[in-house]
């Protein structure tokens, strides 16, 4: 139990550092990739809802330390995104297929970015006028979903090949 | 049914925890913990940031273009030095003609600066801000200017924590800097970031003659920003008929997105 918590904490810190200090040095639009959001969506759809909530909570806390938004915007948006993704997965998609993951990955990215804007506006009344510019929207709603889906594909196939799970649900039928 | 209820209760618990943390943050209880976490993570982040920047530079200069990139980089460096030197000379001429305490520029003027390493960037792709490893414990305050080693202004401190600070870069849309063009009229205006892509100087009087290649420097009217820090060179002038003002597009002499180390000017000519 303690070891598992420690591993999760270290994992969150590692992914958070990669997000804040590594990916952001890359040229746009690759730098718009949101690896924490991607991982959280993967966990919610493929692995386990509880784990995805833990990662969303921890990951959001890490991002809050370095976020330019008001404290709380990222946390609320990320946790709510997981809750909505879980609701959609449980009630609409139901099986753990590659297609479900891609659609939920896309929806999750859209929902997260919309929530960031809405939360900032409604709750914190932040001056996010600059965020709603043509170039900002392209990054949030075009490039970020593309790169998130690419990473989701990589993670999905790595998980599929390394664990052998999902086989009965994925593309081929015996 | 039981599973559904359990997932709802979990969701509510996590949301409540988030709201509690937001509350604790705004009443200041979390501040020491946040500072400690940043203090612990800073060395790792600085290394990872340098690694990322190194890989990025390898990628952008990789092969075929390597020689050209090197030559370009060397020429750009020379041009930057000349721009800054030229600007400093103009400043010195200007300063000599004024009875003012503003007699020196940068090290000649006794400006003090703290060197800081960039440990990360704002994760939101549309905000151009960096996180540096110096904070209020090192004497950093909001609104202090960030400069490169050769005196080019690249940003301004936005938020300060104990051991780190967030600085907004000049190309961020939220950035506003009072500036003056080094032309005959000494045209005043405000330099504004263009969504992380470029810089523009607005509110330049329509009658002032601004030409390509003119250098825009800080005007010194902002309390923490000394006069004479180079912001960029004019690359294009946009004039609208019947308008009161004209706009100049600026190009910073440095690659703002490739910075690794910056200096924060902690005093102005006045103090």
Interface residues (C-beta under 8 A of the other chain):
Chain A: X13 X17 X18 X19 X20 X21 X22 X23 X24 X25 X26 X27 X28 X29 X31 X32 X34 X49 X50 X53 X56 X57 X60 X61 X63 X64 X65 X66 X67 X68 X69 X71 X72 X75 X76 X79 X80 X83 X86 X90 X116 X127 X130 X131 X133 X135 X136 X139 X140 X143 X144
Chain B: X4 X7 X10 X11 X14 X15 X17 X18 X19 X21 X22 X25 X26 X34 X37 X38 X41 X44 X45 X46 X48 X49 X51 X52 X53 X55 X56 X60 X119 X120 X121 X122 X123 X124 X125 X126 X127 X129 X131 X158 X166 X172 X173 X174 X195 X196 X197 X257
